[in-house]
């Protein structure tokens, strides 16, 4: 099954167009895709006026949006007209450890598990659940937050 592999320099305007069209709130908050490959994906979010909370750090919802994108893109890259499946976010767990200021990087290293999960989805027509952890680090490498996103996906191709 073919999927996309991106690096930041190769993304160009395509990712920005994708965000603007599909996730405009992420576009305006400043979420960036650092990379997506067979191992996982990373996004980033820099503290600025539009994503701040009253305590002068990144608002928790903006952080969850950037973290969710790191997991959702790992799944979304396998969707096409030839391989359609539905995606539904079922659950989010989050722990916040430090104040989020500066640039925060959100990393999900579940690429290999996602490939196996996608194969399971297309082997039947029952919905399956995958839980994917995301770690958020600041520029000093300190853990700012960690998340677990549980997605349910189901094969929607007419063949099943």
Secondary structure by P-SEA (a helix, b strand, c coil): cbbbbbccccccaaaaaaaaaccaaaaaaccccccccccccccccccccccccccccccaaaaaaaaaaaaaaaaaccccccbbbbbbbcbbbbbbccccccbbbbbbcaaaaaaaaaaaaacccbbbbbbbbbbbbcccccccccbbbbbbbbbccccc
